[in-house]
Structure formats: C-alpha cells, structure tokens
Amino acid sequence: MIRTDDGQAVFTLVGANGAELLMDLDADNPNLKTFRRRLRDSKGLHVVMVADEETTQGRGSVYGLFECHQPPPPPPAHASRPYPSKPHSKRRRR
C-alpha cells in the first residue's frame, strides 16, 4: 500500500515481472482504518487473492493466492529513547 501525494491510498501487487494496481481509495476512507487495524491485529499476516469479480458469486477463476507477511514498521528512533538531559552548567551561581 502506498499513500500518494494527492491523498490516495494505492494497493499494488508487485512481482518479478511487473505490477498490477489492485485498488485505490481516499487515504481518509474508513475502510482503510479497518484494514490497518486488522493488519496490526494479525501482526502483518494476510492473504492477497487475484481472481475474477464473479468469484464472489461462486463463478469465475482464481489466478493466484499469496500468503503475505508485512510486519509493522519499527517505531521512530526517538520514541524508544528517553529525551537527552540538558547539560548542567559547571558555573556556580552567586
């Protein structure tokens, strides 16, 4: 999934010999929030199925079924470290 500069989320299947646009939607779409929650809850495990739309009615063909693992990105480096302390002045106040 790629977030574009124009506010879209683009789902693309990329392989050794090319890429295929699977879906695009507004980046603030509520379904995208649900997708991210499910991806987080499953620790990144998911399946991508490439099939005819008719498979939703029991017809059509399935061309590929891919088991995938997309671990969540690591937290920002500054989030895991405490804030650095301010250096203490060695000069005495009078």
Beta strands, then each sheet from edge to edge (+ up, - down):
strand 1: 2-3
strand 2: 8-15
strand 3: 18-26
strand 4: 45-51
strand 5: 62-69
sheet 1: 1+ 2- 3+
sheet 2: 4+ 5-
end
